[in-house]
Amino acid sequence: MKKALMILLSLALTLTLAACGGDGGGKAPAENSNARELTEASASQPTTDGISIDEIVGIYEATLKSDWPEGPREQATEIKLVKRDGQLEFDKGLFIILKKMPFDYDKNTSTAICVYEHPDGTTTTETFVFTKENEGIRISGTSTCTAGTVFFDGYKVD
């Protein structure tokens, strides 16, 4: 058992050194040709920190996927988010005027949650996370009710 563990650790060390260029990491980061690429890549890493409602408001092209019992579905759709009375809401046309359904939005995590009750007493919970990616905003999340869950994933287009 010890012998197998030693072989495994030796293999892991060998692979790690090979991934680092096999020279023991002797170059300073500024001399390493990959250093600039790593710096550029980390500068464009997705972030959810502090995205304001004003940045989120707009139109998103998204793909919806469901896991409903009658069969999974996938479709492309357009989602429009608006700011009303300082709160984030879906723009659902006349429906939104008749029944307000604002999201509780946490700017620190860029997460929006809305829980609403249907006339039959069932509830739907919508949770969305907004992420800055490549100078754009991505929306991902779920809408969960008794029928199942719909998964959202898309990007802001306006």
Residue pairs with C-beta under 8 A, 6 or more apart in sequence:
17 24
21 27
29 35
44 133
44 134
46 131
46 132
46 133
46 138
47 131
47 132
48 109
48 110
48 111
48 129
48 130
48 131
48 132
49 108
49 110
50 107
50 108
50 110
51 107
51 110
51 130
51 131
51 132
51 137
52 107
53 83
53 86
53 87
53 88
53 105
53 107
54 83
55 137
56 81
56 88
56 110
56 112
56 130
56 137
56 156
57 81
57 82
57 83
57 88
58 80
58 81
58 137
58 156
58 157
58 158
59 78
59 79
59 80
59 156
59 157
59 158
60 78
60 79
60 80
60 81
60 137
60 139
60 154
60 155
60 156
60 157
61 76
61 77
61 78
61 154
61 155
61 157
62 76
62 77
62 78
62 79
62 139
62 152
62 153
62 154
62 155
63 74
63 75
63 76
63 77
63 152
63 153
63 154
64 73
64 74
64 75
64 76
64 77
64 150
64 151
64 152
65 72
65 73
65 74
65 150
65 151
65 153
66 72
66 73
66 74
66 148
66 149
66 150
66 151
67 148
67 149
67 151
68 147
68 148
69 147
69 148
79 90
79 139
79 152
79 154
80 90
80 91
81 88
81 89
81 90
81 91
82 88
82 89
82 90
82 91
83 89
84 96
84 100
84 102
85 102
87 102
87 103
87 105
88 102
88 103
88 105
88 112
89 96
89 100
89 101
89 102
89 103
90 96
90 101
99 116
101 114
101 116
102 114
103 112
103 113
103 114
103 126
103 128
104 112
104 113
104 114
105 111
105 112
106 112
109 129
110 129
110 130
110 131
111 127
111 128
111 129
111 130
112 126
112 127
112 128
112 129
112 130
112 141
113 125
113 126
113 127
113 128
114 125
114 126
115 123
115 124
115 125
115 126
116 123
116 124
117 123
118 124
118 145
122 145
122 146
123 145
124 143
124 144
124 145
125 142
125 143
125 144
125 145
126 141
126 142
126 143
126 144
127 141
127 142
127 144
128 139
128 140
128 141
128 152
129 139
129 140
129 141
130 137
130 138
130 139
131 137
131 138
131 140
132 138
133 155
136 155
136 156
137 155
137 156
138 153
138 154
138 155
138 156
139 152
139 153
139 154
139 155
139 156
140 151
140 152
140 153
140 154
141 151
141 152
142 149
142 150
142 151
142 152
143 149
143 150
143 152
144 150
